[in-house]
Amino acid sequence: MEETRRRTLHGRRRGKKLRVGQQSLLDTLLPRLALALPAEPHKIDLAKLFGGRLPPDGVWLEIGFGAGEHLVWQAEQHPDVGLIGCEPYLNGVAKCLAHIERTGVGNVRLFTDDARLVMAALPDRSLGRAFVLFPDPWPKTRHHKRRFVQRDTLDRLADLMVPGAELRLATDDPSYLPWMIEHACTHPAFDWLAEGPADWRGRPADWPGTRYEKKKLAGTPTFLRLRRR
């Protein structure tokens, strides 16, 4: 897809003016963690990205990591996993960098643009888990085409995920939930891991909450887990 025709799936790039410390992290720490896209048709060298060797427990991808609380928590809990986080909102990137500096995790790499660019450049069958947590719901009907959960993005995620890999989705928007179920839970490459309402109403133990969830949720959150066939 040509960049000029790529649909915008995210909101603004910047919010309020960054504090001096946040800007310093963007200037100094981000360049050490930033994922640089290779020239086409080359794919991302995951061993090189993570310091010269593939992470022993594989690579996970978080699309739209917000302030990075979930991303960094997963990195702390799974030090042998390499985590790639994508987030175009620079204020959120700055907050994520602060969490990385505070915890000292070394297994996170960041991409500060459209996640689909990374998805196009990753090798097939390279992901052990993927997260799409509380994406922009684009609630107006005319904007539904901008929702991240679409058949084409799910098709690409299916190509990227190894058999048995887990896809996790979450939303607090009542109009996005049936959309996710229609598009993701019926996708032929995935099995929805739910046997009853408790399986999507309850948060899994290894799925931490974030400040966003505490302050800004519009409705009751729903947690969907799917497995790559």
Protein Blocks (a to p, Z undefined) as FASTA:
>chain_A
ZZklmccfbdcfbdcdddfklmmmmmmmmmmmpccddddfbdcdfklmnoopacfkbpad
dehjlnommmmmmmmmmmmbccddddfblklmmmmmmmmmmnopakbccdfbdfklmmmm
pcehkbfbdcdehiafklafklmmmpmbdfklmmmmmmmpcghiacddddfbfklmmmmm
mmmmmpfkbccdbfbfklmmpccfklccdfklmmmocbdcdddddddZZ
